[in-house]
Amino acid sequence: MYAYLKGRIAHRTASYLIVEVGGIGFRVHIPLSTYTALQGRDEAVVYTHFHVTEDAHTLYGFATEAERNLFGQLISVTGVGPTSALLLLSAMSVDEIRAAIIGEQAHVLQRAKGIGPKASKQIILDLKDRLTKEAPEAVGSLPLPAADQPVREEAIAALMALGYPRIAAQKVLNQLQREQPQLQRIEDIVRAALRLL
């Protein structure tokens, strides 16, 4: 029903925004990644998903269309509701979630609160083929989830110890993996990441 809201951010928390559009304040539930992406901005475009249930009409918002699209796919899975989908998008980036689904790595999805063994297997069963068809050329280039890369996980921990949010650290490491794949040592990765942050 609503594709996006463009307006002033009247209030911001880690779990929701109030976006003022034409004098009306819309309460929009968000993942942590969107909160991080919109930090420091007074105005923004928030891509929305309008979710209707028997007892509530709820708006969910995202900093990117990719996040919104993946949210819609996740809540189409039996047993995965909007809250679980938001927690998954808060715990990992869109690329990491897609990589885990396409690579059938249920244990990676289970790192997100609210996603158990049954739900993670159902997500893979329902979405693997769809995600593979959407971007077959991207399958080989998706970053591996952090759980399968001890060096990457240590680099993220180091950046977080320096005060950077996990989401920002993951994004910059994804960029480095694409642009400078030759970096292998933790010290080199962290130094390169600090130049970009």
Residue, then its C-alpha position, 0 to 999 in steps of 0.5 A: m500500500y505504501a511504497y515509501l515515506k519521505g519526510r522529517i525524522a521526528h523521533r528515532t530509537a533502535s526499534y522504531l522511527i516516527v517519520e513526519v510527512g505532511g504534518i502526520g507522524f508515522r510510527v515505523h518499526i525498523p531493524l538495527s541496520t536501518y537505525t545505523a544507516l539513518q543516524g545523524r539524518d534529519e530527513a530521509v526516505v524510508y522504504t516501507h512494508f505495510h503489514v495487516t493482521e486481524d488486530a493490527h496495522t503496522l508499518y515496517g521501514f528500511a533504509t534500502e529496497a533490498e532490505r525491504n524486499l528480503f523482509g517481505q520474502l522472510i515473512s512469507v515463510t511459514g513460522v517467520g513473523p515480522t519480529s523474527a524477520l527484523l531480528l534477522l535483518s538486525a543481526m546480519s546484512v542482506d548479503e550475509i542472509r542471502a549467502a547463508i540461505i543459498g549456501e544452506q547454512a542454517h546454523v548461521l541464520q540461528r545466530a539471530k534471536g528468535i530463529g531456531p533450527k526449524a525456522s532456519k531450515q524452513i527459510i532455506l527450503d522456501l527461499k533458496d531457489r527464489l534467491t538463486k533465480e533472482a541473482p544467479e550471477a551474485v551467488g559466487s560473489l556473496p560474502l561468506p557469513a562471519a561465523d565461517q571466517p575466523v579472521r573476519e570475525e576477529a576484525i569485526a571484534a577489533l573494530m567494535a572494540l574501537g567503538y564502531p557498530r557491528i553493522a558498520a564494521q560488517k559493511v566496510l569488511n564486505q567492501l574490502q572483500r570486494e575491492q582488496p581480497q588480497l588482504q589476509r592478516i587481521e592487522d592489515i584488514v583493520r587498518a584498511a577498514l579504519r581508513l574507510l570508516 
